[in-house]
Every structure is written in structure tokens, then in C-alpha cells.
Amino acid sequence: MVVPELRPWQAARPQVERIANAVRPRLARAGAAARPRVARLARALRPRTPRLPRPGAVRTWQYTAGAATAGLALAAGVVTAAGPWDANGQRTAERDRAVALEQPGGADHGRSGTTAGTARPAPSAAPVLVGLDGPVAAVDTKKAAPDGKPLSDVLKPLLGAPALGGTRAAAVVDVATGKRLYDTDADEALTPASTTKIATAVAALSALGPDHRFTTRAAIEGDTGELVLVGGGDPTLTARGRSDGWASLRDLAAHTAQALHRRGIRKVTLSYDTTLYSGPQLHPIGVNDNLAPVSPLIADEGRTDGSSSGPAPRVSDPAKDAASKFAAFLKDAGITTTPPGPSKAGTRAQTLATVASPPLSDIVERMLTNSDNDIAEALARQTALTSGQPGSFAGGAKAIAARLTKLGLPMSGASFHDGSGLDRDDRLTAGLLTGLLVTAGDPARPGLRPVLTGLPVAGFTGTLADRYTDSAAGVVRAKTGTLTGVNTLAGTVVDADGRLLAFAFMASGTTDPLAAESALDKAATALASCGCR
């Protein structure tokens, strides 16, 4: 949403007020015990505010990011007042530093297509889970909730609903303490569907760092004069109008044409290089509207209907399609080209122009909010390349597992076959999913925070925009997962005491997806209404 006549925080205010209104009754129920936590959060956030966000494109849902990270949905109002997030949900100082670094990435031919080096933490992501007057006391799971029932008594009948099929698993963990509060077969590995993207996000951020950018470049061969469009694995590259911050093929063509004009060149042989990735482009599910053939050179995810998210018909050859659009833009700029064909840029090819993606933190948030399969598979490959694995489905799966193992996560029974969760052979446990969320909230790992800020907000954004029209709207943030016979939900929730809980609910053998979604939503809503200490 672009609101040129308003400053971003002014445009976002109505959305934030809606969320604040949704969670205000919860604060009242929490009573005096929760109010000091809000006050401490406000004090913790205010000094970390570098400045108010810049005008520009506004994605208002991001203003609730602080709520999920800190464990208090009411903090959305505090965040608005303090203004620590820009229009893309990233702390302004973090974005400024990422821009200043101008990290190129996208290197090719024997290199990973990513910036070398180990992941660095986001420099200004505040450790908002600490500094709230010391450690939080351990939780007693046997103590009664406000309605007089222990947590297990609240969740067990809801997760036993017939709509959830014959196999279920669940886990609930206090993010601040890491203590598991509820467990039903939490170590049983089940098909996770799109909740796999949480694992992909953690692995990619760990491997590359939140400031990393992917670069698409145009290079010219000195001996032949051939112009090569080199794919750097940017899954957000666009060929449409204004890019709103995403790398634009139109911009790349304009800069390339300028460089060619300076050389006195008006006609070139055009080719494109996709050698960054290896292995099959087509996912095991085959041709499918949920995912384009995976290529390091792709524009607008190969969509043919003008959409930006969700299922859509895709082009069969994304690289050729992108190169053809690039050729059309060059023609508009006065450069005539031959019909593009596949090639490989030589090591001595000279780069004429580049365009870089937004920071990985932004890309991860977009992936999680929209459940974007194309981004997920690209990030799996980039994780593989950075980890010394081939840029393929198999390489990505192996690299994700290795990264999570290195982070000390519970990997027993886990099995990865892709980065998106479209492969029915993927297996994760509820314990691993909650472990990923707790790790993303670890104050010592601020670079993983986009995993929390990117989760859809109940009743407001992404795949949860049309769910949770009740009192849990704005309080639950979760990644959905749906395949035939599989329904999952994993994310965070602010309970009646203002605590941030991580949860994972998994169900297999479901027959009515809408009924299964409703059952999962009721469980998350009950968790939000429960006091768990």
C-alpha cells in the first residue's frame, strides 16, 4: 500500500489502532501483573529508536512486529509512538547499515551467488526479550488458568477434535524461559506442509545473515561482445513497473544501456546464465501453480496473471522469460539484441550493471507472510551454496538440516526434501517447530528476528488475514501449513498474562481442510485466553 500524501506512521495508525483495540481487553484481564511488563517494554524500546521511519511504501502490518518479538501484542501502540520500525518492518538503523554496506552477492561460476563470510547479527535489532527487569520466573504448568483449568485440560479436548484427523502432535513453549508447557507426541515426526518455511527461514538467516542481498548483473564478454544476463538467485526480481524496493529488470536494462551507449554499442548478442543452480528445476510435485521451475534468473516468480502471491499459472522457462523481458527493456533504451539463449559468463566478463535485492530480512518476512514457495526454494538453494552444497533440491535440504543441527535444535526424526514444504516426504516434529521459534526469539541471535516479525498476524495479514475474526485477532501470529490430508499451525501467541508462547499444532489424516483450520484456530485462541503460570 502506497500512501504518498501521508507519512508512514500516520498511514499505519488506523491499522495499529485496530490491533490495539483487539488486544486491549486482554490487558484488562491481565490486571496489574501485566501492566508493569508493558511499561518496562516501553522503556526498553524507546532508547533504541534511531529515528522515525522514512516516507514511502507502507506495509502497515509490520508495525505489529514488536508485539510478537517482545511477547506483548499491546506493544504495537508503543512501537507506533516510538517508531523503531520502518515501512518494511526493519529497524531503520539496520536498513541504513545494510544499504551503506552495499553488499553485492550474486557472484557466479565457482562462487555461491552470496556474500562470503559467516552470518552477522542485525546490528540494531534490540534484544527486547531481555532487560525487562531480569529473568522471568519458571512456569508451573499445573497451576490453574483463569477459568480454573490447567493448560493441558484446556488444549487436550480442542486438539482431540475429530476434524484434526487420526494423527496429531502439539507443543507449547514459553519463549522467555524455553520451558515446554504442553506436549502431545511433540517428538513424533509428521508432514509439516508449509510450516517447513520456518526451518528454511532460520537456516537461511543463520547461513547468510539478515543484511545479505542477492544480485542480478549484466556482463559483457570482452572478446565477443556478447551481453550476458547473469542470474544471482534473487527470487524477488521484478519486471513490472515500479519495484517498490525490489530489484527491477527495467532498472538493470536502463543502466546496462547507458554503459553500452558509452562504449558506442547499439546492437548486442544477448544470452543468459543460470549456472548458479544445479539439479532439476521442477519440484517433485511437477508442474504446479504453487511453484515455478526453480531458476536463479526469474522475474515476478514467472507468474503470468499479474498476481504477486498465491497460486498462479507460471511460465515453463523462467530464465528465458526474464531475458526476453530484459531484451524488450533494452530495445526501449535504444539497444537492439538477438533473441536470448542460454550461455555462461566467462571469468573475464566485465560487469556493466547490477541490481540488488532488499535485505534477506525483508525477503524472509515476505516468504513467511505470504507462504511464498518460490522464495522458500530459492533460500534453500542459497543456504546450500553458502554451506558448500550444490544449489539443488537435495543440496538445499541437506544444508538446512546441517544448519539447524549446528544451532542445537532437536533434529530427531526430521527429514527435509525441499525448502517450501510442498514435498509430502518432509518430516518435522512439533518440538522442532517450537524450538525454531524459541531460537528466533533468543536475545543472543537478533539476526533471526525476522522469523518472528514475518509470521502472519491473525485477522490482519498474509495467510491469516481471513482467519481469527474473534478476540485472538492481532494476538496470534502463526505460519500455516496445508496439504491434502495435512493441516498445521505454528507460531507465537500472547497469553492473558502478557507472556509470549511458541506453539506448534500438527494434524495428519484430515478430510475437511476448513474444519481442520477452524479446530487449530480454536486451540490457538484458547491458548491466547489462558494464563500459563
C-alpha positions as CSV (number, residue, x, y, z in Angstrom):
1,M,0.0,0.0,0.0
2,V,1.5,3.3,-1.0
3,V,0.2,6.5,0.7
4,P,2.2,9.3,-0.8
5,E,0.3,12.1,1.0
6,L,0.9,10.6,4.5
7,R,3.9,9.8,6.5
8,P,4.3,6.1,7.0
9,W,3.5,6.2,10.8
10,Q,0.4,8.3,10.0
11,A,-0.9,5.9,7.4
12,A,-0.3,3.0,9.7
13,R,-2.1,4.4,12.7
14,P,-5.6,3.1,11.8
15,Q,-4.3,-0.4,11.4
16,V,-2.3,-0.3,14.6
17,E,-5.3,1.1,16.4
18,R,-7.4,-1.8,15.2
19,I,-4.9,-4.2,16.6
20,A,-4.6,-2.3,19.9
21,N,-8.4,-2.4,20.2
22,A,-8.3,-6.1,19.6
23,V,-5.8,-6.7,22.4
24,R,-6.9,-4.0,24.9
25,P,-9.4,-6.3,26.6
26,R,-6.7,-8.9,27.1
27,L,-4.6,-6.3,29.0
28,A,-7.6,-5.5,31.2
29,R,-7.9,-9.2,32.0
30,A,-4.2,-9.5,32.8
31,G,-4.6,-6.9,35.5
32,A,-1.8,-5.3,37.5
33,A,0.6,-8.1,36.8
34,A,0.8,-7.3,33.1
35,R,0.9,-3.6,33.2
36,P,4.5,-3.3,34.6
37,R,5.7,-5.5,31.7
38,V,4.2,-3.1,29.2
39,A,5.8,-0.2,31.0
40,R,9.2,-2.0,31.0
41,L,8.8,-2.8,27.3
42,A,8.1,0.8,26.5
43,R,11.3,1.9,28.4
44,A,13.3,-0.9,26.7
45,L,12.2,0.1,23.2
46,R,12.3,3.9,23.5
47,P,16.1,4.4,23.8
48,R,16.7,2.1,20.8
49,T,14.7,4.2,18.4
50,P,17.2,5.7,15.8
51,R,14.6,7.9,14.2
52,L,11.1,7.9,12.7
53,P,10.5,5.9,9.6
54,R,11.1,7.4,6.2
55,P,8.1,8.2,3.9
56,G,7.4,5.8,1.1
57,A,5.7,2.5,0.6
58,V,3.7,1.4,3.7
59,R,3.1,-2.1,4.7
60,T,1.2,-1.3,7.9
61,W,1.1,-4.8,9.3
62,Q,4.8,-4.6,10.1
63,Y,4.1,-2.1,12.8
64,T,3.0,-5.0,15.0
65,A,6.4,-6.7,14.7
66,G,7.5,-5.5,18.1
67,A,4.5,-7.2,19.7
68,A,5.5,-10.7,18.6
69,T,9.1,-10.2,19.4
70,A,8.6,-8.9,22.9
71,G,5.7,-11.1,23.8
72,L,3.1,-8.3,24.2
73,A,0.7,-7.5,21.4
74,L,-0.2,-4.3,23.2
75,A,3.3,-3.1,22.4
76,A,2.0,-2.3,18.9
77,G,0.9,1.0,20.3
78,V,4.3,1.6,22.0
79,V,6.1,0.8,18.7
80,T,4.0,3.3,16.8
81,A,4.8,6.0,19.3
82,A,8.5,5.2,19.4
83,G,8.8,4.5,15.7
84,P,11.6,2.0,15.7
85,W,10.4,0.1,12.6
86,D,10.4,1.4,9.0
87,A,7.7,0.8,6.4
88,N,9.2,-2.7,5.7
89,G,9.3,-3.8,9.3
90,Q,13.0,-3.5,9.8
91,R,14.7,-1.2,12.3
92,T,15.8,1.9,10.5
93,A,19.4,1.8,11.6
94,E,19.7,-1.8,10.5
95,R,18.4,-0.9,7.0
96,D,20.7,2.1,6.8
97,R,23.7,0.0,7.6
98,A,22.7,-2.7,5.1
99,V,22.4,0.0,2.4
100,A,25.7,1.5,3.4
101,L,27.4,-1.8,3.1
102,E,26.2,-2.3,-0.5
103,Q,26.8,-6.0,-0.2
104,P,27.0,-7.3,-3.8
105,G,26.3,-11.0,-3.6
106,G,25.2,-12.8,-6.7
107,A,28.7,-13.9,-7.6
108,D,28.8,-16.7,-10.1
109,H,30.9,-19.5,-11.6
110,G,32.5,-21.3,-8.8
111,R,31.1,-19.0,-6.1
112,S,27.9,-19.2,-4.2
113,G,26.0,-16.3,-5.5
114,T,26.0,-14.9,-2.0
115,T,28.3,-12.6,0.0
116,A,31.1,-14.6,1.5
117,G,31.6,-14.9,5.3
118,T,29.6,-16.0,8.2
119,A,26.2,-14.6,9.2
120,R,26.3,-11.4,11.2
121,P,23.6,-10.3,13.6
122,A,21.4,-7.4,12.6
123,P,23.3,-4.5,14.1
124,S,20.4,-2.7,15.7
125,A,17.8,-5.3,16.4
126,A,17.1,-4.7,20.0
127,P,17.2,-7.7,22.4
128,V,13.8,-7.0,23.6
129,L,13.4,-10.3,25.3
130,V,15.9,-9.2,27.9
131,G,16.2,-6.1,30.0
132,L,12.7,-6.4,31.3
133,D,13.7,-6.4,35.0
134,G,15.6,-9.6,34.9
135,P,14.7,-13.2,34.1
136,V,11.2,-14.4,34.1
137,A,10.2,-16.9,36.7
138,A,9.7,-20.5,35.8
139,V,6.2,-21.5,34.7
140,D,4.2,-24.0,36.7
141,T,2.1,-25.9,34.1
142,K,-0.1,-27.4,36.8
143,K,-1.3,-24.0,38.2
144,A,-4.9,-23.3,37.2
145,A,-5.6,-21.0,34.3
146,P,-8.1,-18.0,34.9
147,D,-11.0,-20.3,34.2
148,G,-9.8,-22.8,36.8
149,K,-8.4,-25.4,34.3
150,P,-4.7,-26.4,33.8
151,L,-3.3,-25.7,30.3
152,S,-3.5,-29.4,29.5
153,D,-7.2,-29.5,30.3
154,V,-7.8,-26.5,28.0
155,L,-5.9,-27.8,25.0
156,K,-6.5,-31.6,25.1
157,P,-10.1,-31.6,24.1
158,L,-9.6,-29.0,21.4
159,L,-6.7,-30.8,19.8
160,G,-8.7,-34.0,20.0
161,A,-11.4,-32.7,17.7
162,P,-12.4,-35.2,15.0
163,A,-11.7,-32.6,12.3
164,L,-8.0,-32.9,13.1
165,G,-7.8,-36.5,11.7
166,G,-6.2,-39.5,13.3
167,T,-2.7,-38.3,14.0
168,R,-1.9,-35.2,16.0
169,A,1.1,-33.7,17.7
170,A,1.5,-30.5,19.7
171,A,3.9,-28.5,21.8
172,V,3.7,-25.2,23.7
173,V,6.8,-23.4,25.0
174,D,7.4,-20.3,27.0
175,V,9.7,-18.2,24.7
176,A,11.3,-16.3,27.6
177,T,12.3,-19.4,29.6
178,G,12.4,-22.1,26.9
179,K,10.4,-24.4,29.2
180,R,7.9,-26.7,27.5
181,L,4.4,-26.1,28.9
182,Y,2.4,-28.7,26.9
183,D,3.4,-31.8,25.0
184,T,1.3,-34.2,22.9
185,D,3.6,-36.5,20.9
186,A,5.8,-33.5,20.4
187,D,8.7,-35.7,19.2
188,E,6.7,-37.5,16.6
189,A,7.8,-36.5,13.1
190,L,4.8,-35.6,10.9
191,T,4.4,-34.0,7.5
192,P,4.7,-30.2,8.2
193,A,3.5,-28.7,5.0
194,S,4.3,-25.0,4.7
195,T,5.5,-24.7,8.4
196,T,8.7,-26.1,6.8
197,K,9.3,-22.5,5.8
198,I,10.1,-21.6,9.4
199,A,13.0,-24.0,9.3
200,T,14.1,-22.6,5.9
201,A,14.0,-19.1,7.2
202,V,16.1,-19.9,10.3
203,A,18.6,-21.8,8.2
204,A,18.9,-19.0,5.6
205,L,19.3,-16.2,8.1
206,S,21.8,-18.2,10.0
207,A,23.9,-19.0,6.9
208,L,23.7,-15.6,5.2
209,G,22.8,-13.0,7.8
210,P,19.8,-10.6,7.7
211,D,21.6,-7.9,5.7
212,H,22.6,-10.1,2.8
213,R,21.4,-9.2,-0.7
214,F,21.2,-11.1,-4.0
215,T,22.5,-9.5,-7.1
216,T,21.4,-9.8,-10.8
217,R,24.0,-8.5,-13.2
218,A,24.6,-7.8,-16.9
219,A,28.2,-8.6,-18.1
220,I,29.9,-8.2,-21.5
221,E,32.4,-10.6,-22.9
222,G,35.5,-8.7,-24.0
223,D,36.4,-10.8,-26.9
224,T,33.0,-11.5,-28.4
225,G,30.9,-8.5,-27.2
226,E,28.2,-10.9,-26.0
227,L,26.0,-9.5,-23.3
228,V,25.1,-12.0,-20.6
229,L,22.3,-11.6,-18.1
230,V,23.6,-13.5,-15.0
231,G,21.1,-14.8,-12.5
232,G,22.2,-14.4,-8.9
233,G,19.3,-16.2,-7.3
234,D,17.1,-13.2,-6.4
235,P,13.5,-14.6,-6.1
236,T,12.1,-11.1,-5.8
237,L,13.4,-9.7,-9.1
238,T,10.6,-7.9,-10.9
239,A,9.9,-6.8,-14.5
240,R,6.8,-4.8,-13.6
241,G,6.6,-1.0,-13.4
242,R,7.8,0.4,-10.1
243,S,9.7,-2.0,-8.0
244,D,8.7,-0.7,-4.5
245,G,12.2,-1.6,-3.3
246,W,12.6,-4.9,-5.1
247,A,15.3,-5.2,-7.7
248,S,14.0,-4.3,-11.2
249,L,14.9,-5.7,-14.6
250,R,13.8,-2.4,-16.1
251,D,16.3,-0.6,-14.0
252,L,19.1,-3.1,-14.8
253,A,18.3,-2.7,-18.6
254,A,18.5,1.1,-18.3
255,H,21.8,1.1,-16.5
256,T,23.1,-1.5,-19.0
257,A,22.0,0.5,-22.0
258,Q,23.8,3.6,-20.6
259,A,27.0,1.6,-20.3
260,L,26.7,0.3,-23.8
261,H,26.0,3.7,-25.2
262,R,29.1,5.0,-23.6
263,R,31.0,2.3,-25.5
264,G,29.3,3.2,-28.7
265,I,27.5,-0.1,-28.8
266,R,23.9,-0.2,-30.2
267,K,23.5,-3.9,-31.0
268,V,24.5,-7.0,-29.0
269,T,24.1,-10.7,-28.9
270,L,22.1,-11.4,-25.7
271,S,22.3,-14.6,-23.6
272,Y,21.5,-15.6,-20.0
273,D,23.4,-17.5,-17.4
274,T,21.6,-19.9,-14.9
275,T,24.6,-21.9,-13.9
276,L,24.4,-20.8,-10.3
277,Y,21.9,-23.6,-9.5
278,S,22.1,-27.3,-10.4
279,G,19.9,-30.3,-10.5
280,P,16.3,-30.4,-11.7
281,Q,14.4,-27.2,-11.9
282,L,11.0,-28.9,-11.5
283,H,9.8,-29.8,-8.0
284,P,8.8,-33.4,-7.4
285,I,5.1,-32.3,-7.4
286,G,5.6,-31.5,-11.1
287,V,4.1,-28.6,-13.0
288,N,2.0,-26.7,-10.4
289,D,0.5,-23.3,-9.9
290,N,2.1,-23.2,-6.4
291,L,5.7,-23.1,-7.6
292,A,7.6,-22.1,-10.8
293,P,10.5,-24.1,-12.1
294,V,13.4,-23.1,-9.7
295,S,15.9,-20.9,-11.5
296,P,18.5,-18.3,-10.4
297,L,17.1,-16.0,-13.0
298,I,13.3,-15.4,-12.7
299,A,11.1,-12.3,-12.8
300,D,7.9,-11.9,-10.8
301,E,8.2,-15.6,-9.9
302,G,7.3,-16.5,-13.5
303,R,3.6,-15.5,-12.9
304,T,1.5,-15.0,-15.9
305,D,-1.6,-13.4,-14.4
306,G,-0.1,-10.3,-12.7
307,S,-0.5,-11.7,-9.2
308,S,2.1,-11.2,-6.5
309,S,1.2,-14.1,-4.2
310,G,-0.8,-17.3,-4.0
311,P,-1.2,-19.9,-6.7
312,A,-0.9,-18.7,-10.3
313,P,-0.1,-20.1,-13.8
314,R,3.7,-20.0,-14.4
315,V,6.0,-19.8,-17.4
316,S,7.7,-23.0,-18.3
317,D,11.2,-21.4,-18.7
318,P,11.6,-18.5,-16.2
319,A,15.1,-17.6,-17.3
320,K,14.2,-17.3,-20.9
321,D,11.1,-15.3,-20.0
322,A,13.2,-12.9,-17.8
323,A,15.8,-12.5,-20.5
324,S,13.2,-11.7,-23.1
325,K,11.7,-9.0,-20.9
326,F,15.2,-7.7,-20.4
327,A,15.7,-7.5,-24.1
328,A,12.5,-5.6,-24.5
329,F,13.6,-3.0,-22.0
330,L,17.0,-2.7,-23.7
331,K,15.2,-2.1,-27.0
332,D,13.2,0.7,-25.3
333,A,16.5,2.2,-24.3
334,G,18.0,2.1,-27.8
335,I,19.8,-1.3,-27.7
336,T,18.9,-4.0,-30.3
337,T,19.5,-7.6,-29.2
338,T,19.4,-11.0,-30.7
339,P,16.8,-13.4,-29.3
340,P,18.3,-14.5,-25.9
341,G,19.7,-18.0,-25.4
342,P,21.4,-19.9,-22.6
343,S,25.1,-19.3,-22.1
344,K,27.7,-18.9,-19.3
345,A,29.5,-15.7,-18.4
346,G,33.3,-16.2,-18.6
347,T,35.5,-15.4,-15.7
348,R,36.9,-12.3,-17.6
349,A,33.4,-10.9,-18.5
350,Q,33.1,-7.3,-17.4
351,T,30.1,-6.3,-15.3
352,L,28.2,-3.4,-16.8
353,A,25.4,-3.0,-14.3
354,T,23.8,-4.7,-11.3
355,V,20.6,-4.6,-9.3
356,A,20.4,-5.9,-5.7
357,S,17.5,-7.4,-3.8
358,P,16.3,-6.0,-0.5
359,P,18.0,-7.4,2.6
360,L,17.3,-11.0,3.4
361,S,15.4,-9.9,6.5
362,D,12.7,-8.4,4.2
363,I,12.7,-11.4,1.9
364,V,12.2,-13.8,4.8
365,E,9.3,-11.8,6.1
366,R,7.6,-11.8,2.7
367,M,8.1,-15.5,2.4
368,L,6.5,-16.3,5.7
369,T,3.7,-13.8,5.5
370,N,2.6,-14.9,2.0
371,S,3.8,-18.6,2.4
372,D,5.8,-17.9,-0.8
373,N,7.1,-21.3,-2.2
374,D,9.3,-19.6,-4.8
375,I,11.2,-17.6,-2.2
376,A,11.5,-20.7,0.0
377,E,13.1,-22.8,-2.6
378,A,15.5,-20.0,-3.6
379,L,16.5,-19.5,0.0
380,A,17.1,-23.3,0.4
381,R,19.5,-23.2,-2.6
382,Q,21.3,-20.1,-1.4
383,T,21.7,-21.8,2.0
384,A,23.2,-24.8,0.2
385,L,25.6,-22.7,-1.8
386,T,26.9,-20.9,1.2
387,S,27.3,-24.2,3.0
388,G,29.3,-25.8,0.3
389,Q,26.4,-27.9,-1.1
390,P,25.2,-27.9,-4.7
391,G,22.3,-25.4,-5.4
392,S,19.7,-28.1,-5.9
393,F,16.7,-29.5,-4.0
394,A,18.9,-32.2,-2.4
395,G,21.7,-29.7,-1.6
396,G,19.2,-27.3,0.0
397,A,17.6,-30.0,2.1
398,K,21.0,-31.2,3.3
399,A,22.2,-27.7,4.1
400,I,19.0,-26.8,6.1
401,A,19.3,-29.9,8.2
402,A,23.0,-29.2,8.8
403,R,22.4,-25.5,9.8
404,L,19.6,-26.5,12.3
405,T,21.8,-29.2,13.8
406,K,24.6,-26.6,14.3
407,L,22.1,-24.4,16.1
408,G,21.5,-27.3,18.6
409,L,17.9,-27.8,17.6
410,P,16.2,-31.2,18.2
411,M,16.5,-32.9,14.8
412,S,15.5,-36.5,15.7
413,G,13.0,-37.7,13.0
414,A,13.4,-34.6,10.9
415,S,13.7,-35.1,7.2
416,F,14.0,-32.3,4.6
417,H,13.4,-32.7,0.9
418,D,12.7,-29.1,-0.1
419,G,12.5,-25.7,1.4
420,S,8.8,-24.9,0.9
421,G,7.1,-27.9,2.4
422,L,5.4,-28.9,-0.8
423,D,7.1,-32.3,-0.7
424,R,5.0,-34.7,1.3
425,D,8.1,-36.7,2.4
426,D,9.2,-33.8,4.6
427,R,9.1,-34.6,8.3
428,L,9.3,-32.3,11.3
429,T,8.3,-32.5,14.9
430,A,6.2,-30.1,17.0
431,G,9.2,-29.9,19.3
432,L,11.5,-28.8,16.4
433,L,9.0,-26.2,15.2
434,T,8.7,-24.6,18.7
435,G,12.4,-24.9,19.1
436,L,12.9,-22.9,15.9
437,L,10.6,-20.2,17.2
438,V,12.3,-20.0,20.6
439,T,15.7,-19.8,18.8
440,A,14.4,-17.0,16.7
441,G,13.5,-15.1,19.8
442,D,16.8,-15.7,21.5
443,P,18.2,-12.3,22.6
444,A,21.7,-13.6,21.6
445,R,20.5,-14.2,18.0
446,P,19.0,-10.9,16.8
447,G,19.7,-11.8,13.2
448,L,17.0,-14.4,13.4
449,R,14.3,-12.0,14.5
450,P,12.6,-11.7,11.0
451,V,11.3,-15.2,11.6
452,L,9.0,-13.8,14.3
453,T,8.2,-10.5,12.6
454,G,7.4,-12.2,9.3
455,L,4.7,-14.5,10.8
456,P,1.2,-13.6,9.6
457,V,-0.9,-11.7,12.1
458,A,-4.3,-13.3,12.9
459,G,-7.1,-11.4,11.3
460,F,-4.8,-8.9,9.6
461,T,-2.1,-10.2,7.2
462,G,-1.0,-12.9,4.9
463,T,-2.4,-16.4,5.2
464,L,-4.2,-15.5,8.4
465,A,-5.9,-12.3,7.1
466,D,-9.2,-14.1,6.8
467,R,-8.9,-16.2,10.0
468,Y,-9.4,-15.2,13.6
469,T,-12.2,-12.7,13.5
470,D,-12.7,-13.2,17.2
471,S,-10.8,-11.9,20.2
472,A,-7.5,-13.6,19.1
473,A,-7.1,-11.2,16.2
474,G,-3.9,-9.4,16.5
475,V,-2.7,-11.6,19.3
476,V,-1.8,-14.8,17.4
477,R,1.0,-14.8,14.8
478,A,1.5,-18.1,13.0
479,K,2.7,-19.9,9.9
480,T,0.0,-22.0,8.3
481,G,0.5,-25.3,6.5
482,T,-1.9,-27.1,4.3
483,L,-1.6,-30.2,2.0
484,T,-4.3,-32.7,1.2
485,G,-4.9,-34.5,4.5
486,V,-2.4,-32.3,6.4
487,N,-3.1,-29.2,8.4
488,T,-0.5,-27.5,10.6
489,L,-0.2,-24.2,12.5
490,A,3.0,-22.9,14.3
491,G,3.7,-19.6,15.7
492,T,3.5,-17.3,18.7
493,V,0.7,-16.1,20.9
494,V,0.4,-13.6,23.7
495,D,-1.4,-15.2,26.6
496,A,-3.6,-13.5,29.2
497,D,-0.6,-12.7,31.4
498,G,1.3,-11.0,28.6
499,R,3.7,-13.9,28.0
500,L,5.0,-14.8,24.6
501,L,4.4,-18.5,23.9
502,A,5.6,-20.5,21.0
503,F,3.2,-23.3,19.8
504,A,3.1,-25.9,17.1
505,F,-0.1,-27.9,16.3
506,M,0.2,-30.7,13.6
507,A,-2.5,-32.9,12.2
508,S,-2.5,-35.6,9.6
509,G,-5.4,-37.6,8.1
510,T,-7.7,-34.6,7.9
511,T,-10.6,-34.8,5.4
512,D,-12.1,-31.3,5.7
513,P,-9.4,-28.6,5.5
514,L,-11.7,-25.7,6.6
515,A,-12.9,-27.7,9.6
516,A,-9.3,-28.6,10.4
517,E,-8.2,-24.9,10.2
518,S,-11.1,-23.9,12.4
519,A,-10.1,-26.5,15.0
520,L,-6.5,-25.3,15.0
521,D,-7.6,-21.7,15.3
522,K,-9.8,-22.6,18.3
523,A,-6.8,-24.2,20.0
524,A,-4.6,-21.1,19.4
525,T,-7.4,-18.8,20.6
526,A,-7.8,-20.9,23.8
527,L,-4.1,-20.6,24.3
528,A,-4.3,-16.8,24.0
529,S,-7.0,-16.8,26.6
530,C,-5.2,-18.9,29.1
531,G,-2.9,-17.8,31.9
532,C,0.0,-20.3,32.0
533,R,1.8,-19.8,35.3
